[in-house]
Amino acid sequence: MAEQIKMTLPDGRVVDGVAVGIKESTERWSEFELDDGTKMKIKVTLVGAMRAISEYDPGGLPWYQLQMVPVFTPAEVPSALKKKEN
């Protein structure tokens, strides 16, 4: 079994957990258009996961704690919003 670690549940309790490796990942971009005409591409990259030992949510599923990094980029910006070169 993997090494036990401490993790905090949504109710604030600190419980024993285990690190869970990431076997496979498909990170798709979500695209948004803002009121100013800018189009943004956003995704979340999972960098780590932990699962509580012997602790379950109200539906009987194990509690997980995820470490994620948001990634975003302007995909298209209107010319009027770009910095003017001197």
PDB file of N, CA, C and O in Angstrom, chain B, residues numbered from 101:
ATOM      1  N   MET B 101       0.844  -1.185   0.000  1.00  0.00           N
ATOM      2  CA  MET B 101       0.000   0.000   0.000  1.00  0.00           C
ATOM      3  C   MET B 101       0.883   1.239   0.000  1.00  0.00           C
ATOM      4  O   MET B 101       1.984   1.230   0.551  1.00  0.00           O
ATOM      5  N   ALA B 102       0.391   2.302  -0.621  1.00  0.00           N
ATOM      6  CA  ALA B 102       1.145   3.543  -0.707  1.00  0.00           C
ATOM      7  C   ALA B 102       1.302   4.179   0.674  1.00  0.00           C
ATOM      8  O   ALA B 102       0.540   3.888   1.597  1.00  0.00           O
ATOM      9  N   GLU B 103       2.284   5.035   0.796  1.00  0.00           N
ATOM     10  CA  GLU B 103       2.550   5.718   2.067  1.00  0.00           C
ATOM     11  C   GLU B 103       1.359   6.585   2.460  1.00  0.00           C
ATOM     12  O   GLU B 103       0.787   7.284   1.623  1.00  0.00           O
ATOM     13  N   GLN B 104       0.990   6.536   3.735  1.00  0.00           N
ATOM     14  CA  GLN B 104      -0.123   7.343   4.217  1.00  0.00           C
ATOM     15  C   GLN B 104       0.295   8.797   4.377  1.00  0.00           C
ATOM     16  O   GLN B 104       1.422   9.096   4.772  1.00  0.00           O
ATOM     17  N   ILE B 105      -0.636   9.694   4.063  1.00  0.00           N
ATOM     18  CA  ILE B 105      -0.424  11.129   4.203  1.00  0.00           C
ATOM     19  C   ILE B 105      -1.652  11.717   4.878  1.00  0.00           C
ATOM     20  O   ILE B 105      -2.695  11.065   4.936  1.00  0.00           O
ATOM     21  N   LYS B 106      -1.548  12.920   5.382  1.00  0.00           N
ATOM     22  CA  LYS B 106      -2.678  13.611   5.990  1.00  0.00           C
ATOM     23  C   LYS B 106      -3.355  14.480   4.931  1.00  0.00           C
ATOM     24  O   LYS B 106      -2.687  15.116   4.115  1.00  0.00           O
ATOM     25  N   MET B 107      -4.698  14.500   4.955  1.00  0.00           N
ATOM     26  CA  MET B 107      -5.443  15.359   4.033  1.00  0.00           C
ATOM     27  C   MET B 107      -6.630  15.945   4.781  1.00  0.00           C
ATOM     28  O   MET B 107      -7.104  15.371   5.762  1.00  0.00           O
ATOM     29  N   THR B 108      -7.106  17.094   4.310  1.00  0.00           N
ATOM     30  CA  THR B 108      -8.205  17.788   4.959  1.00  0.00           C
ATOM     31  C   THR B 108      -9.477  17.617   4.137  1.00  0.00           C
ATOM     32  O   THR B 108      -9.500  17.896   2.939  1.00  0.00           O
ATOM     33  N   LEU B 109     -10.532  17.154   4.798  1.00  0.00           N
ATOM     34  CA  LEU B 109     -11.832  16.975   4.148  1.00  0.00           C
ATOM     35  C   LEU B 109     -12.580  18.307   4.097  1.00  0.00           C
ATOM     36  O   LEU B 109     -12.211  19.247   4.801  1.00  0.00           O
ATOM     37  N   PRO B 110     -13.624  18.398   3.276  1.00  0.00           N
ATOM     38  CA  PRO B 110     -14.375  19.655   3.172  1.00  0.00           C
ATOM     39  C   PRO B 110     -14.939  20.164   4.505  1.00  0.00           C
ATOM     40  O   PRO B 110     -15.138  21.368   4.671  1.00  0.00           O
ATOM     41  N   ASP B 111     -15.198  19.254   5.455  1.00  0.00           N
ATOM     42  CA  ASP B 111     -15.721  19.689   6.758  1.00  0.00           C
ATOM     43  C   ASP B 111     -14.616  20.109   7.720  1.00  0.00           C
ATOM     44  O   ASP B 111     -14.892  20.425   8.877  1.00  0.00           O
ATOM     45  N   GLY B 112     -13.364  20.116   7.255  1.00  0.00           N
ATOM     46  CA  GLY B 112     -12.236  20.573   8.064  1.00  0.00           C
ATOM     47  C   GLY B 112     -11.505  19.488   8.825  1.00  0.00           C
ATOM     48  O   GLY B 112     -10.442  19.746   9.388  1.00  0.00           O
ATOM     49  N   ARG B 113     -12.053  18.265   8.857  1.00  0.00           N
ATOM     50  CA  ARG B 113     -11.365  17.181   9.554  1.00  0.00           C
ATOM     51  C   ARG B 113     -10.103  16.781   8.806  1.00  0.00           C
ATOM     52  O   ARG B 113     -10.094  16.729   7.576  1.00  0.00           O
ATOM     53  N   VAL B 114      -9.036  16.498   9.549  1.00  0.00           N
ATOM     54  CA  VAL B 114      -7.790  15.997   8.968  1.00  0.00           C
ATOM     55  C   VAL B 114      -7.796  14.486   9.142  1.00  0.00           C
ATOM     56  O   VAL B 114      -7.930  13.982  10.257  1.00  0.00           O
ATOM     57  N   VAL B 115      -7.650  13.762   8.026  1.00  0.00           N
ATOM     58  CA  VAL B 115      -7.740  12.299   8.050  1.00  0.00           C
ATOM     59  C   VAL B 115      -6.554  11.701   7.308  1.00  0.00           C
ATOM     60  O   VAL B 115      -5.819  12.405   6.616  1.00  0.00           O
ATOM     61  N   ASP B 116      -6.377  10.387   7.462  1.00  0.00           N
ATOM     62  CA  ASP B 116      -5.335   9.684   6.727  1.00  0.00           C
ATOM     63  C   ASP B 116      -5.782   9.472   5.287  1.00  0.00           C
ATOM     64  O   ASP B 116      -6.952   9.202   5.014  1.00  0.00           O
ATOM     65  N   GLY B 117      -4.830   9.601   4.380  1.00  0.00           N
ATOM     66  CA  GLY B 117      -5.098   9.376   2.972  1.00  0.00           C
ATOM     67  C   GLY B 117      -3.890   8.750   2.309  1.00  0.00           C
ATOM     68  O   GLY B 117      -2.859   8.526   2.942  1.00  0.00           O
ATOM     69  N   VAL B 118      -4.031   8.473   1.032  1.00  0.00           N
ATOM     70  CA  VAL B 118      -2.919   7.943   0.241  1.00  0.00           C
ATOM     71  C   VAL B 118      -2.835   8.714  -1.068  1.00  0.00           C
ATOM     72  O   VAL B 118      -3.850   9.131  -1.625  1.00  0.00           O
ATOM     73  N   ALA B 119      -1.615   8.895  -1.548  1.00  0.00           N
ATOM     74  CA  ALA B 119      -1.420   9.515  -2.853  1.00  0.00           C
ATOM     75  C   ALA B 119      -1.871   8.524  -3.928  1.00  0.00           C
ATOM     76  O   ALA B 119      -1.619   7.323  -3.836  1.00  0.00           O
ATOM     77  N   VAL B 120      -2.534   9.052  -4.933  1.00  0.00           N
ATOM     78  CA  VAL B 120      -3.009   8.228  -6.042  1.00  0.00           C
ATOM     79  C   VAL B 120      -2.359   8.759  -7.311  1.00  0.00           C
ATOM     80  O   VAL B 120      -2.493   9.941  -7.627  1.00  0.00           O
ATOM     81  N   GLY B 121      -1.656   7.901  -8.039  1.00  0.00           N
ATOM     82  CA  GLY B 121      -0.992   8.325  -9.266  1.00  0.00           C
ATOM     83  C   GLY B 121      -1.978   8.615 -10.384  1.00  0.00           C
ATOM     84  O   GLY B 121      -3.116   8.146 -10.371  1.00  0.00           O
ATOM     85  N   ILE B 122      -1.523   9.389 -11.338  1.00  0.00           N
ATOM     86  CA  ILE B 122      -2.324   9.722 -12.520  1.00  0.00           C
ATOM     87  C   ILE B 122      -1.900   8.778 -13.626  1.00  0.00           C
ATOM     88  O   ILE B 122      -0.776   8.855 -14.122  1.00  0.00           O
ATOM     89  N   LYS B 123      -2.797   7.888 -14.013  1.00  0.00           N
ATOM     90  CA  LYS B 123      -2.478   6.876 -15.021  1.00  0.00           C
ATOM     91  C   LYS B 123      -2.607   7.433 -16.432  1.00  0.00           C
ATOM     92  O   LYS B 123      -1.783   7.140 -17.299  1.00  0.00           O
ATOM     93  N   GLU B 124      -3.628   8.225 -16.656  1.00  0.00           N
ATOM     94  CA  GLU B 124      -3.884   8.745 -17.998  1.00  0.00           C
ATOM     95  C   GLU B 124      -4.561  10.098 -17.871  1.00  0.00           C
ATOM     96  O   GLU B 124      -5.285  10.347 -16.907  1.00  0.00           O
ATOM     97  N   SER B 125      -4.329  10.970 -18.839  1.00  0.00           N
ATOM     98  CA  SER B 125      -4.924  12.303 -18.791  1.00  0.00           C
ATOM     99  C   SER B 125      -5.296  12.767 -20.188  1.00  0.00           C
ATOM    100  O   SER B 125      -4.523  12.624 -21.135  1.00  0.00           O
ATOM    101  N   THR B 126      -6.486  13.322 -20.298  1.00  0.00           N
ATOM    102  CA  THR B 126      -6.914  13.981 -21.535  1.00  0.00           C
ATOM    103  C   THR B 126      -7.355  15.376 -21.131  1.00  0.00           C
ATOM    104  O   THR B 126      -8.412  15.549 -20.524  1.00  0.00           O
ATOM    105  N   GLU B 127      -6.564  16.347 -21.460  1.00  0.00           N
ATOM    106  CA  GLU B 127      -6.841  17.719 -21.049  1.00  0.00           C
ATOM    107  C   GLU B 127      -7.368  18.500 -22.234  1.00  0.00           C
ATOM    108  O   GLU B 127      -6.617  18.894 -23.126  1.00  0.00           O
ATOM    109  N   ARG B 128      -8.664  18.717 -22.227  1.00  0.00           N
ATOM    110  CA  ARG B 128      -9.288  19.458 -23.319  1.00  0.00           C
ATOM    111  C   ARG B 128      -9.446  20.920 -22.920  1.00  0.00           C
ATOM    112  O   ARG B 128      -9.617  21.243 -21.745  1.00  0.00           O
ATOM    113  N   TRP B 129      -9.385  21.781 -23.903  1.00  0.00           N
ATOM    114  CA  TRP B 129      -9.561  23.207 -23.689  1.00  0.00           C
ATOM    115  C   TRP B 129     -11.045  23.549 -23.682  1.00  0.00           C
ATOM    116  O   TRP B 129     -11.816  22.996 -24.467  1.00  0.00           O
ATOM    117  N   SER B 130     -11.443  24.455 -22.802  1.00  0.00           N
ATOM    118  CA  SER B 130     -12.756  25.092 -22.856  1.00  0.00           C
ATOM    119  C   SER B 130     -12.533  26.462 -23.477  1.00  0.00           C
ATOM    120  O   SER B 130     -11.535  27.123 -23.191  1.00  0.00           O
ATOM    121  N   GLU B 131     -13.447  26.880 -24.312  1.00  0.00           N
ATOM    122  CA  GLU B 131     -13.288  28.170 -24.984  1.00  0.00           C
ATOM    123  C   GLU B 131     -14.418  29.107 -24.583  1.00  0.00           C
ATOM    124  O   GLU B 131     -15.579  28.706 -24.501  1.00  0.00           O
ATOM    125  N   PHE B 132     -14.055  30.370 -24.332  1.00  0.00           N
ATOM    126  CA  PHE B 132     -15.001  31.390 -23.901  1.00  0.00           C
ATOM    127  C   PHE B 132     -14.789  32.644 -24.724  1.00  0.00           C
ATOM    128  O   PHE B 132     -13.661  32.968 -25.096  1.00  0.00           O
ATOM    129  N   GLU B 133     -15.868  33.346 -25.007  1.00  0.00           N
ATOM    130  CA  GLU B 133     -15.757  34.662 -25.637  1.00  0.00           C
ATOM    131  C   GLU B 133     -16.233  35.686 -24.630  1.00  0.00           C
ATOM    132  O   GLU B 133     -17.346  35.589 -24.113  1.00  0.00           O
ATOM    133  N   LEU B 134     -15.387  36.673 -24.350  1.00  0.00           N
ATOM    134  CA  LEU B 134     -15.704  37.710 -23.380  1.00  0.00           C
ATOM    135  C   LEU B 134     -16.463  38.848 -24.053  1.00  0.00           C
ATOM    136  O   LEU B 134     -16.473  38.962 -25.278  1.00  0.00           O
ATOM    137  N   ASP B 135     -17.100  39.689 -23.235  1.00  0.00           N
ATOM    138  CA  ASP B 135     -17.867  40.821 -23.770  1.00  0.00           C
ATOM    139  C   ASP B 135     -17.024  41.758 -24.617  1.00  0.00           C
ATOM    140  O   ASP B 135     -17.548  42.407 -25.523  1.00  0.00           O
ATOM    141  N   ASP B 136     -15.713  41.842 -24.337  1.00  0.00           N
ATOM    142  CA  ASP B 136     -14.861  42.765 -25.104  1.00  0.00           C
ATOM    143  C   ASP B 136     -14.364  42.160 -26.413  1.00  0.00           C
ATOM    144  O   ASP B 136     -13.567  42.778 -27.118  1.00  0.00           O
ATOM    145  N   GLY B 137     -14.832  40.953 -26.741  1.00  0.00           N
ATOM    146  CA  GLY B 137     -14.458  40.317 -28.002  1.00  0.00           C
ATOM    147  C   GLY B 137     -13.274  39.362 -27.904  1.00  0.00           C
ATOM    148  O   GLY B 137     -12.956  38.668 -28.870  1.00  0.00           O
ATOM    149  N   THR B 138     -12.613  39.319 -26.736  1.00  0.00           N
ATOM    150  CA  THR B 138     -11.489  38.413 -26.555  1.00  0.00           C
ATOM    151  C   THR B 138     -11.992  36.972 -26.451  1.00  0.00           C
ATOM    152  O   THR B 138     -12.983  36.696 -25.776  1.00  0.00           O
ATOM    153  N   LYS B 139     -11.300  36.071 -27.122  1.00  0.00           N
ATOM    154  CA  LYS B 139     -11.597  34.644 -27.007  1.00  0.00           C
ATOM    155  C   LYS B 139     -10.493  34.009 -26.179  1.00  0.00           C
ATOM    156  O   LYS B 139      -9.309  34.150 -26.484  1.00  0.00           O
ATOM    157  N   MET B 140     -10.905  33.297 -25.113  1.00  0.00           N
ATOM    158  CA  MET B 140      -9.960  32.677 -24.185  1.00  0.00           C
ATOM    159  C   MET B 140     -10.057  31.160 -24.278  1.00  0.00           C
ATOM    160  O   MET B 140     -11.131  30.604 -24.507  1.00  0.00           O
ATOM    161  N   LYS B 141      -8.923  30.505 -24.097  1.00  0.00           N
ATOM    162  CA  LYS B 141      -8.873  29.050 -23.994  1.00  0.00           C
ATOM    163  C   LYS B 141      -8.381  28.725 -22.591  1.00  0.00           C
ATOM    164  O   LYS B 141      -7.363  29.252 -22.141  1.00  0.00           O
ATOM    165  N   ILE B 142      -9.130  27.833 -21.889  1.00  0.00           N
ATOM    166  CA  ILE B 142      -8.825  27.521 -20.500  1.00  0.00           C
ATOM    167  C   ILE B 142      -8.907  26.012 -20.284  1.00  0.00           C
ATOM    168  O   ILE B 142      -9.785  25.339 -20.823  1.00  0.00           O
ATOM    169  N   LYS B 143      -7.970  25.493 -19.482  1.00  0.00           N
ATOM    170  CA  LYS B 143      -8.041  24.091 -19.071  1.00  0.00           C
ATOM    171  C   LYS B 143      -7.439  23.967 -17.678  1.00  0.00           C
ATOM    172  O   LYS B 143      -6.732  24.861 -17.213  1.00  0.00           O
ATOM    173  N   VAL B 144      -7.720  22.870 -17.030  1.00  0.00           N
ATOM    174  CA  VAL B 144      -7.160  22.581 -15.712  1.00  0.00           C
ATOM    175  C   VAL B 144      -6.278  21.347 -15.851  1.00  0.00           C
ATOM    176  O   VAL B 144      -6.691  20.335 -16.416  1.00  0.00           O
ATOM    177  N   THR B 145      -5.064  21.444 -15.332  1.00  0.00           N
ATOM    178  CA  THR B 145      -4.131  20.328 -15.369  1.00  0.00           C
ATOM    179  C   THR B 145      -4.041  19.716 -13.969  1.00  0.00           C
ATOM    180  O   THR B 145      -3.717  20.409 -13.004  1.00  0.00           O
ATOM    181  N   LEU B 146      -4.323  18.436 -13.866  1.00  0.00           N
ATOM    182  CA  LEU B 146      -4.230  17.721 -12.597  1.00  0.00           C
ATOM    183  C   LEU B 146      -2.771  17.332 -12.365  1.00  0.00           C
ATOM    184  O   LEU B 146      -2.161  16.665 -13.200  1.00  0.00           O
ATOM    185  N   VAL B 147      -2.217  17.750 -11.231  1.00  0.00           N
ATOM    186  CA  VAL B 147      -0.816  17.441 -10.936  1.00  0.00           C
ATOM    187  C   VAL B 147      -0.655  16.480  -9.768  1.00  0.00           C
ATOM    188  O   VAL B 147       0.443  15.981  -9.519  1.00  0.00           O
ATOM    189  N   GLY B 148      -1.756  16.214  -9.042  1.00  0.00           N
ATOM    190  CA  GLY B 148      -1.680  15.266  -7.939  1.00  0.00           C
ATOM    191  C   GLY B 148      -3.063  14.938  -7.411  1.00  0.00           C
ATOM    192  O   GLY B 148      -3.994  15.731  -7.547  1.00  0.00           O
ATOM    193  N   ALA B 149      -3.193  13.765  -6.807  1.00  0.00           N
ATOM    194  CA  ALA B 149      -4.466  13.341  -6.229  1.00  0.00           C
ATOM    195  C   ALA B 149      -4.209  12.532  -4.965  1.00  0.00           C
ATOM    196  O   ALA B 149      -3.237  11.781  -4.877  1.00  0.00           O
ATOM    197  N   MET B 150      -5.102  12.699  -3.984  1.00  0.00           N
ATOM    198  CA  MET B 150      -5.053  11.930  -2.748  1.00  0.00           C
ATOM    199  C   MET B 150      -6.454  11.387  -2.477  1.00  0.00           C
ATOM    200  O   MET B 150      -7.451  12.047  -2.772  1.00  0.00           O
ATOM    201  N   ARG B 151      -6.523  10.185  -1.917  1.00  0.00           N
ATOM    202  CA  ARG B 151      -7.796   9.569  -1.567  1.00  0.00           C
ATOM    203  C   ARG B 151      -7.808   9.291  -0.076  1.00  0.00           C
ATOM    204  O   ARG B 151      -6.851   8.739   0.466  1.00  0.00           O
ATOM    205  N   ALA B 152      -8.891   9.674   0.586  1.00  0.00           N
ATOM    206  CA  ALA B 152      -9.022   9.410   2.023  1.00  0.00           C
ATOM    207  C   ALA B 152      -9.184   7.918   2.264  1.00  0.00           C
ATOM    208  O   ALA B 152      -9.805   7.211   1.471  1.00  0.00           O
ATOM    209  N   ILE B 153      -8.614   7.447   3.376  1.00  0.00           N
ATOM    210  CA  ILE B 153      -8.753   6.051   3.781  1.00  0.00           C
ATOM    211  C   ILE B 153      -9.947   5.954   4.731  1.00  0.00           C
ATOM    212  O   ILE B 153      -9.993   6.645   5.748  1.00  0.00           O
ATOM    213  N   SER B 154     -10.898   5.107   4.400  1.00  0.00           N
ATOM    214  CA  SER B 154     -12.059   4.842   5.268  1.00  0.00           C
ATOM    215  C   SER B 154     -12.925   6.071   5.536  1.00  0.00           C
ATOM    216  O   SER B 154     -13.567   6.149   6.583  1.00  0.00           O
ATOM    217  N   GLU B 155     -12.956   7.023   4.621  1.00  0.00           N
ATOM    218  CA  GLU B 155     -13.818   8.195   4.741  1.00  0.00           C
ATOM    219  C   GLU B 155     -14.577   8.340   3.428  1.00  0.00           C
ATOM    220  O   GLU B 155     -13.989   8.265   2.349  1.00  0.00           O
ATOM    221  N   TYR B 156     -15.892   8.549   3.529  1.00  0.00           N
ATOM    222  CA  TYR B 156     -16.731   8.571   2.331  1.00  0.00           C
ATOM    223  C   TYR B 156     -17.690   9.752   2.359  1.00  0.00           C
ATOM    224  O   TYR B 156     -18.068  10.236   3.426  1.00  0.00           O
ATOM    225  N   ASP B 157     -18.077  10.209   1.172  1.00  0.00           N
ATOM    226  CA  ASP B 157     -19.056  11.293   1.076  1.00  0.00           C
ATOM    227  C   ASP B 157     -20.457  10.733   1.358  1.00  0.00           C
ATOM    228  O   ASP B 157     -20.609   9.521   1.509  1.00  0.00           O
ATOM    229  N   PRO B 158     -21.473  11.585   1.431  1.00  0.00           N
ATOM    230  CA  PRO B 158     -22.819  11.097   1.737  1.00  0.00           C
ATOM    231  C   PRO B 158     -23.347  10.053   0.749  1.00  0.00           C
ATOM    232  O   PRO B 158     -24.238   9.276   1.091  1.00  0.00           O
ATOM    233  N   GLY B 159     -22.811  10.030  -0.463  1.00  0.00           N
ATOM    234  CA  GLY B 159     -23.233   9.043  -1.456  1.00  0.00           C
ATOM    235  C   GLY B 159     -22.448   7.741  -1.397  1.00  0.00           C
ATOM    236  O   GLY B 159     -22.677   6.840  -2.204  1.00  0.00           O
ATOM    237  N   GLY B 160     -21.517   7.634  -0.438  1.00  0.00           N
ATOM    238  CA  GLY B 160     -20.732   6.415  -0.283  1.00  0.00           C
ATOM    239  C   GLY B 160     -19.470   6.370  -1.131  1.00  0.00           C
ATOM    240  O   GLY B 160     -18.799   5.340  -1.178  1.00  0.00           O
ATOM    241  N   LEU B 161     -19.137   7.464  -1.798  1.00  0.00           N
ATOM    242  CA  LEU B 161     -17.927   7.513  -2.626  1.00  0.00           C
ATOM    243  C   LEU B 161     -16.750   8.000  -1.789  1.00  0.00           C
ATOM    244  O   LEU B 161     -16.936   8.809  -0.880  1.00  0.00           O
ATOM    245  N   PRO B 162     -15.535   7.518  -2.080  1.00  0.00           N
ATOM    246  CA  PRO B 162     -14.373   7.974  -1.309  1.00  0.00           C
ATOM    247  C   PRO B 162     -14.102   9.460  -1.564  1.00  0.00           C
ATOM    248  O   PRO B 162     -14.331   9.971  -2.660  1.00  0.00           O
ATOM    249  N   TRP B 163     -13.612  10.132  -0.529  1.00  0.00           N
ATOM    250  CA  TRP B 163     -13.220  11.529  -0.678  1.00  0.00           C
ATOM    251  C   TRP B 163     -11.882  11.609  -1.397  1.00  0.00           C
ATOM    252  O   TRP B 163     -10.964  10.846  -1.094  1.00  0.00           O
ATOM    253  N   TYR B 164     -11.769  12.527  -2.344  1.00  0.00           N
ATOM    254  CA  TYR B 164     -10.513  12.799  -3.037  1.00  0.00           C
ATOM    255  C   TYR B 164     -10.145  14.260  -2.832  1.00  0.00           C
ATOM    256  O   TYR B 164     -11.017  15.121  -2.715  1.00  0.00           O
ATOM    257  N   GLN B 165      -8.869  14.523  -2.792  1.00  0.00           N
ATOM    258  CA  GLN B 165      -8.362  15.888  -2.780  1.00  0.00           C
ATOM    259  C   GLN B 165      -7.435  16.001  -3.989  1.00  0.00           C
ATOM    260  O   GLN B 165      -6.527  15.189  -4.167  1.00  0.00           O
ATOM    261  N   LEU B 166      -7.674  17.006  -4.807  1.00  0.00           N
ATOM    262  CA  LEU B 166      -6.925  17.148  -6.055  1.00  0.00           C
ATOM    263  C   LEU B 166      -6.048  18.388  -6.025  1.00  0.00           C
ATOM    264  O   LEU B 166      -6.430  19.424  -5.481  1.00  0.00           O
ATOM    265  N   GLN B 167      -4.872  18.266  -6.615  1.00  0.00           N
ATOM    266  CA  GLN B 167      -3.984  19.406  -6.812  1.00  0.00           C
ATOM    267  C   GLN B 167      -4.035  19.736  -8.301  1.00  0.00           C
ATOM    268  O   GLN B 167      -3.657  18.924  -9.146  1.00  0.00           O
ATOM    269  N   MET B 168      -4.514  20.954  -8.607  1.00  0.00           N
ATOM    270  CA  MET B 168      -4.713  21.335 -10.000  1.00  0.00           C
ATOM    271  C   MET B 168      -4.063  22.680 -10.288  1.00  0.00           C
ATOM    272  O   MET B 168      -3.899  23.515  -9.398  1.00  0.00           O
ATOM    273  N   VAL B 169      -3.699  22.870 -11.548  1.00  0.00           N
ATOM    274  CA  VAL B 169      -3.131  24.126 -12.013  1.00  0.00           C
ATOM    275  C   VAL B 169      -3.983  24.624 -13.174  1.00  0.00           C
ATOM    276  O   VAL B 169      -4.144  23.921 -14.172  1.00  0.00           O
ATOM    277  N   PRO B 170      -4.537  25.849 -13.049  1.00  0.00           N
ATOM    278  CA  PRO B 170      -5.283  26.384 -14.189  1.00  0.00           C
ATOM    279  C   PRO B 170      -4.318  26.884 -15.266  1.00  0.00           C
ATOM    280  O   PRO B 170      -3.283  27.475 -14.958  1.00  0.00           O
ATOM    281  N   VAL B 171      -4.664  26.644 -16.510  1.00  0.00           N
ATOM    282  CA  VAL B 171      -3.861  27.110 -17.644  1.00  0.00           C
ATOM    283  C   VAL B 171      -4.803  27.878 -18.556  1.00  0.00           C
ATOM    284  O   VAL B 171      -5.857  27.368 -18.935  1.00  0.00           O
ATOM    285  N   PHE B 172      -4.429  29.103 -18.909  1.00  0.00           N
ATOM    286  CA  PHE B 172      -5.284  29.856 -19.815  1.00  0.00           C
ATOM    287  C   PHE B 172      -4.437  30.690 -20.757  1.00  0.00           C
ATOM    288  O   PHE B 172      -3.295  31.038 -20.460  1.00  0.00           O
ATOM    289  N   THR B 173      -5.028  30.999 -21.898  1.00  0.00           N
ATOM    290  CA  THR B 173      -4.345  31.810 -22.889  1.00  0.00           C
ATOM    291  C   THR B 173      -5.376  32.555 -23.721  1.00  0.00           C
ATOM    292  O   THR B 173      -6.422  32.002 -24.061  1.00  0.00           O
ATOM    293  N   PRO B 174      -5.085  33.807 -24.050  1.00  0.00           N
ATOM    294  CA  PRO B 174      -5.967  34.486 -24.988  1.00  0.00           C
ATOM    295  C   PRO B 174      -5.758  33.853 -26.366  1.00  0.00           C
ATOM    296  O   PRO B 174      -4.635  33.829 -26.870  1.00  0.00           O
ATOM    297  N   ALA B 175      -6.811  33.350 -26.966  1.00  0.00           N
ATOM    298  CA  ALA B 175      -6.704  32.710 -28.271  1.00  0.00           C
ATOM    299  C   ALA B 175      -6.846  33.727 -29.387  1.00  0.00           C
ATOM    300  O   ALA B 175      -6.268  33.585 -30.464  1.00  0.00           O
ATOM    301  N   GLU B 176      -7.631  34.756 -29.103  1.00  0.00           N
ATOM    302  CA  GLU B 176      -7.868  35.792 -30.106  1.00  0.00           C
ATOM    303  C   GLU B 176      -8.230  37.072 -29.362  1.00  0.00           C
ATOM    304  O   GLU B 176      -9.145  37.079 -28.539  1.00  0.00           O
ATOM    305  N   VAL B 177      -7.498  38.171 -29.656  1.00  0.00           N
ATOM    306  CA  VAL B 177      -7.730  39.447 -28.985  1.00  0.00           C
ATOM    307  C   VAL B 177      -7.998  40.505 -30.051  1.00  0.00           C
ATOM    308  O   VAL B 177      -7.234  40.610 -31.011  1.00  0.00           O
ATOM    309  N   PRO B 178      -9.075  41.297 -29.905  1.00  0.00           N
ATOM    310  CA  PRO B 178      -9.354  42.358 -30.874  1.00  0.00           C
ATOM    311  C   PRO B 178      -8.184  43.333 -30.970  1.00  0.00           C
ATOM    312  O   PRO B 178      -7.548  43.636 -29.961  1.00  0.00           O
ATOM    313  N   SER B 179      -7.900  43.814 -32.145  1.00  0.00           N
ATOM    314  CA  SER B 179      -6.781  44.739 -32.381  1.00  0.00           C
ATOM    315  C   SER B 179      -6.852  45.958 -31.480  1.00  0.00           C
ATOM    316  O   SER B 179      -5.815  46.440 -31.024  1.00  0.00           O
ATOM    317  N   ALA B 180      -8.040  46.468 -31.212  1.00  0.00           N
ATOM    318  CA  ALA B 180      -8.208  47.675 -30.391  1.00  0.00           C
ATOM    319  C   ALA B 180      -7.725  47.459 -28.950  1.00  0.00           C
ATOM    320  O   ALA B 180      -7.437  48.434 -28.256  1.00  0.00           O
ATOM    321  N   LEU B 181      -7.632  46.221 -28.489  1.00  0.00           N
ATOM    322  CA  LEU B 181      -7.190  45.956 -27.118  1.00  0.00           C
ATOM    323  C   LEU B 181      -5.701  45.683 -27.009  1.00  0.00           C
ATOM    324  O   LEU B 181      -5.160  45.632 -25.904  1.00  0.00           O
ATOM    325  N   LYS B 182      -5.040  45.508 -28.130  1.00  0.00           N
ATOM    326  CA  LYS B 182      -3.601  45.215 -28.111  1.00  0.00           C
ATOM    327  C   LYS B 182      -2.796  46.474 -27.881  1.00  0.00           C
ATOM    328  O   LYS B 182      -3.207  47.564 -28.278  1.00  0.00           O
ATOM    329  N   LYS B 183      -1.635  46.325 -27.232  1.00  0.00           N
ATOM    330  CA  LYS B 183      -0.742  47.449 -26.986  1.00  0.00           C
ATOM    331  C   LYS B 183      -0.228  47.992 -28.301  1.00  0.00           C
ATOM    332  O   LYS B 183       0.180  47.244 -29.190  1.00  0.00           O
ATOM    333  N   LYS B 184      -0.255  49.300 -28.406  1.00  0.00           N
ATOM    334  CA  LYS B 184       0.240  49.960 -29.609  1.00  0.00           C
ATOM    335  C   LYS B 184       1.755  50.076 -29.538  1.00  0.00           C
ATOM    336  O   LYS B 184       2.308  50.467 -28.510  1.00  0.00           O
ATOM    337  N   GLU B 185       2.415  49.737 -30.624  1.00  0.00           N
ATOM    338  CA  GLU B 185       3.880  49.859 -30.652  1.00  0.00           C
ATOM    339  C   GLU B 185       4.269  51.296 -30.911  1.00  0.00           C
ATOM    340  O   GLU B 185       3.610  52.002 -31.674  1.00  0.00           O
ATOM    341  N   ASN B 186       5.353  51.730 -30.266  1.00  0.00           N
ATOM    342  CA  ASN B 186       5.838  53.116 -30.438  1.00  0.00           C
ATOM    343  C   ASN B 186       6.700  53.237 -31.651  1.00  0.00           C
ATOM    344  O   ASN B 186       7.194  54.324 -31.952  1.00  0.00           O
TER     345      ASN B 186
END
